[in-house]
Amino acid sequence: MKKSAYMYFAALLFAVSPIFAQEKDNISSEETINYINGKLKGIAQLANERGQLVIEFFKNEKVNRVDRVPIIKLNPDNVEYIAEEKALVVRCIADECIDRRIEIPRTKGYFSRISFAGDFDEKTQKGLVKAFEHLIMMYREKKYRNNTPFEQ
């Protein structure tokens, strides 16, 4: 009886082990946003509200500005870190797709780019660019898949 139980357990383990060994086929939008939020901690916080990116920017630990943009309206080919500005920049496909509200003074306007100010190291710069490109592509092309880590 014991021997057959061990044999059954070994066979079961052998049968399901390929399931656990399989590589993930895509990094989810939630995982991507969590990665970005980790890198932008203290600068900004992103949330995905049904395909709309809501970005809260902080100044003195308080929300100073809120940008809203449909993810599909961002350009995956125009995400870059600009060293002269010390900022990660994400641009729209067309002009003024970003609804920006600044808390103090209370102003509102539409803009064509989002800038995340920060003096990031090169590994983080490249990782953030890849993460934003990945997030945008997931919404632009339904069959898009990528499981490559953002930082290597």
N, C-alpha and C positions, 0 to 999 in steps of 0.2 A: 504494500500500500504506500509506504513512504517513498519507495523508488519511483512509482508511477506519478506521485505528486511532484517530485523533483523534476522528472522528465517533462511533465506537463508545464511546470513553471519555466523550465529552460526553453521549451519550444515556444511558449508565449512570449518570453523575453526576446528570443531570436526573431520572432515574427514582427514585433512592434518596434524593434530598435531602429530600423530604417526611417520610421516616422520621426523619431527624435533626432536623428542624425541629419535630416534634410535641412538645407539652408533655407532661410526665409526668402520668399520671392520678391518682397517689396517692403520698404520702410514706410510705415503708415504716416498719414498727415499728422496724427496726434504725436507720434514719436518725433517727427520732424519739428513740430512746433515746440515740443519739450526740449529738444536739442537747442533750438534757436533761443528760447527763453533762458536756458542755462548760460548761454554765452553772452546774452544781453542783460543779465541780471543787474538791476540798479539803473539801467538805461531805459529799457522798454520791456513791455510784456505783451505778447501776442495771444490772441484767441481766435478760433475759427467759429464763426456763427453762421452755419449753413452756407458755406462757400464764400462768406465775406470775412476778410481779415480785419480784425479790430485790434489796433495797436495803441496801447497807453504808454506815453512817454513820461518819465519822472524828472522832477527837479526838486531838490531838497526833500527827497523821499515822498513827494506828493505828485499826483497826476497833474501834469501841466498841459498836456496836449493829447488829443485822441484823433487818430487817423482811421478812416474806414475805407476799404476798397474791395470790390469783388476780385477774388484771387485770379479769376480768368482774364481780367483786364491788365494784369501785370505782364511784363515782357521777360520771359526766361532767358533771352539772349542779351539782355541789357541789365544784368546784375553785376556789380563790381565794387571792389574796395578802391577808393581814391585816396592815395597816400597823402597828397597835398592837402586834402580836406580832413584827413583822418576820419573818414566816414565810409560806411558801407552804404551803397546807393542802389535802390531798386526803382526802376522806371516803368511807367505805363506804356502800353502799346500805342495808345493815342493820347492826345493832350488831356490833362486835367481829369484823371479818373479817381483821384484821391480826395475824399471829403475830409478836410482838416478843421478841427475845432480847438482853439487855444483857450484855455481856462482864464488866464489873467494876462493881459486884458481880454475880455470876452470877444473873440473874433472868430469868423468862419470864412473859409474859402476853399477853392478847388485847386489842386496842384498836380504836377506831372511826375513827381518823384517823392520817394520816402528816403530820408537820410538817417542813419543810425550813427551818431558821433561816437567814436571810440578808437583808442590807439591799440588795436588788436595785434597780436603777434601774427606772423605769416601763416602758421598752421590754422589759427582761428579764422583769419581772413578768408582763406581758401575754403575752410569748412562751412562758414556762413554763406558764402557765394553758392557752393554746391547745395546746401540745404534749401535756400530760397529757390534756386533753379528747380530742384526736385519737387518742392511744394507746388510751384506754379505749373509744372509739367503734369502733375497728377490731375489737375483740374482742367487742363487744356486738352490732354489726350487720354481718353478713358483706358486705353490698352497700355499706357506707359507703366513700366515697372523698373525699379532700380533697388538693389540691395547692397550697393557699395557704400561702406561707411563714409561719412562726410569728411572725417579727418583720417589721414593715413600716415 
